[in-house]
Amino acid sequence: MGPLGKLHNIIIHIRSSANYIKQFIDLAGRRIPLNNYTRWNSWFRMLNVALKKETNINKYVKANFDSLKQDYLTPQD
């Protein structure tokens, strides 16, 4: 799975519910773009925004830890 897969799963979780989207936007002030196979730079855009919003992602994961245990990004990631 690796760190990119974990980040992808976190973003999928955020987008799975309107409440989760609102919760994350309240924390970070914006959405994180989701990677896809038709846009060449989609992985880069996702990582670029995720690095800028790293603390907000960590807060979101900790707030929803029960459903995101396996996707927790460790410092080694």
N, C-alpha and C positions, 0 to 999 in steps of 0.2 A: 504494500500500500504506500508507504513512504510519506514524507511530509506534504508533498503536493496532493496526494490522495486524501490525506486528513483535512487539508484546507478545503479541497473540493467538497468533501462531505459536510464540513461545517457550513459552507455557503448553501449547499442543498438544504440543510436543516433550517437555516435562516429563512430561505424562500418557501419552506413547506407550509407556512401559515401566515395569515395577515398579522396575527398577534406577534409572532416572532420577528417579522419584518419591522413592525412598529417598535418593538423592543430594541432591535439593533440600531435602527435609525435614531432613536432617542439617545443611545449610547454614542454612536459614531458620527451622526449627522449626515450620513449617506449610505447607499448600498455598496456592496463589493460586486464588480462585474463578474459574471460566471463565465468560465472558459467553455469553448465549444470547438467543434472540428472544422467549421466553415470559415472561421476568422483566424488568420495566421498569428496575429498578436494577442489573441484572447488570453493565453496563459500569462504572457508578460503583463498585460493590463491587470489581471486578477492579482498577480504577485505584487505589482507595484502599489496598488491600493491597499492590499493586505499588510504590507510592510509599514505603510504610513499609519494604518489603523490597528497595529498589533496589540496595543493595550486594550482597545475596545473589544477586539476579538477575544482576548483572554478573559475579560469581564463577562462577556456573553457566554462563553463556554463554561465558566465557573457557575454562572447563574442557572445554566441548563445542564449541569454535569451529569445528571441521571441518564439523559438520553445521548450524551456526547462523550461518555467515558472512553471509548476506544479511539476517539478522534482528538483527544487532548494533545496539543502541541507542546512537547517538552523543550527545554532549552537546547538540547542536542539537535532537535528538528530545525 
